[in-house]
Amino acid sequence: SLGHYAFWDDEADTVIYARAIWDTGDTTAVMGQNICAYRFGGLLTDLKNRSTPPAQYYFIAPFYGAAGFDTFWLRFPMAACGLASILLVVWWLWRSDASLAFWLVFCLALLGNVSFFLFNRQCRYYALATLASLVIVYLYLDFRGWRSVAGMLVASLVLLTSQYLNYFALYAALAIDYFCWQRHVRP
């Protein structure tokens, strides 16, 4: 039911800037005779949003260009990222020969996590940041040379441009793992 409900306030913000990118190529806050100035324009510099990570806007913009304000198609790319996150974890579990008990715990945790489904159906950065984080952690744990480095670089750029705080928190955790627990010495 991605197209059933109207956009929430934060989703509308994403769509407004995605529309601006599609129309002008930049995150301008000027829409015809209107100015989108959330919190008295605190996010704006020269009437352009320079404070919010822009990946979500660029990711949604082509869907706005193709479908306009259709809520289904504007939520679809993020919902696809949420589904890709689930598929990555399922593939990861299958590849690691996880026990039946672990599979059951994963399935129960996933099905009981209503917020995961709510956030991943929104037209916001959540699903994109989750998928990028999972890809980084997967490639970090299953390191296979330059391909892993390339994949981590791309996923890192996506994560950095979708949610700054998630990026720094994830890399702080990976640095602690690498340098303190020395995963590279004692896997």
BELLIN-V227354 format. One record per residue. N is the residue number from 0. RES is the residue in one letter. PHI is phi in degrees with one decimal (none if undefined). Layout:
BEGIN
N,RES,PHI  N,RES,PHI
END
This chain:
BEGIN
0,S,none  1,L,-61.5  2,G,-98.4  3,H,-75.7  4,Y,-101.5  5,A,-69.3  6,F,-66.0  7,W,-75.4  8,D,-57.2  9,D,-70.2  10,E,-67.6  11,A,-60.8  12,D,-59.5  13,T,-61.3  14,V,-66.6  15,I,-61.1  16,Y,-74.7  17,A,-64.7  18,R,-62.8  19,A,-61.1  20,I,-65.0  21,W,-63.9  22,D,-79.3  23,T,-121.3  24,G,86.3  25,D,-143.0  26,T,-87.9  27,T,-69.6  28,A,-94.5  29,V,-91.8  30,M,-122.9  31,G,63.0  32,Q,-90.1  33,N,-108.6  34,I,-126.9  35,C,-90.7  36,A,-124.0  37,Y,-56.7  38,R,51.1  39,F,59.6  40,G,78.0  41,G,-62.0  42,L,-90.4  43,L,-98.5  44,T,-129.6  45,D,54.2  46,L,60.2  47,K,-129.9  48,N,-77.5  49,R,-114.5  50,S,-103.7  51,T,-90.2  52,P,-55.9  53,P,-88.4  54,A,-56.1  55,Q,-60.7  56,Y,-67.4  57,Y,-68.8  58,F,-70.8  59,I,-86.4  60,A,-52.2  61,P,-63.3  62,F,-73.0  63,Y,-65.4  64,G,-60.8  65,A,-84.3  66,A,-123.7  67,G,68.3  68,F,-91.3  69,D,-72.0  70,T,-61.4  71,F,-61.5  72,W,-73.2  73,L,-80.0  74,R,-89.2  75,F,-55.4  76,P,-61.2  77,M,-73.4  78,A,-64.5  79,A,-65.2  80,C,-64.5  81,G,-62.6  82,L,-65.8  83,A,-62.9  84,S,-62.0  85,I,-63.2  86,L,-63.7  87,L,-63.1  88,V,-67.1  89,V,-62.8  90,W,-63.3  91,W,-61.6  92,L,-65.0  93,W,-63.4  94,R,-68.1  95,S,-91.0  96,D,52.6  97,A,-63.9  98,S,-71.7  99,L,-60.7  100,A,-61.3  101,F,-66.0  102,W,-59.5  103,L,-64.2  104,V,-62.4  105,F,-60.7  106,C,-62.3  107,L,-65.6  108,A,-64.1  109,L,-68.1  110,L,-67.8  111,G,-88.6  112,N,-99.3  113,V,-62.6  114,S,-63.0  115,F,-58.9  116,F,-69.8  117,L,-66.2  118,F,-68.5  119,N,-80.7  120,R,-97.5  121,Q,-80.9  122,C,-85.8  123,R,-140.6  124,Y,-76.6  125,Y,-55.3  126,A,-67.9  127,L,-65.2  128,A,-67.8  129,T,-64.0  130,L,-62.8  131,A,-62.4  132,S,-62.9  133,L,-62.5  134,V,-63.5  135,I,-61.2  136,V,-65.3  137,Y,-60.1  138,L,-67.7  139,Y,-66.7  140,L,-77.3  141,D,-114.2  142,F,-66.4  143,R,-134.1  144,G,87.2  145,W,-63.5  146,R,-66.3  147,S,-64.8  148,V,-61.9  149,A,-62.9  150,G,-63.2  151,M,-65.9  152,L,-63.8  153,V,-63.3  154,A,-63.3  155,S,-65.8  156,L,-65.1  157,V,-63.8  158,L,-65.0  159,L,-61.1  160,T,-87.0  161,S,-109.8  162,Q,-161.8  163,Y,-59.0  164,L,-63.0  165,N,-60.4  166,Y,-59.9  167,F,-68.4  168,A,-65.8  169,L,-64.4  170,Y,-71.4  171,A,-66.4  172,A,-65.1  173,L,-67.2  174,A,-65.9  175,I,-62.8  176,D,-62.2  177,Y,-71.6  178,F,-89.1  179,C,-87.1  180,W,-88.3  181,Q,51.5  182,R,-56.4  183,H,-70.4  184,V,-97.3  185,R,-123.2  186,P,-60.5
END
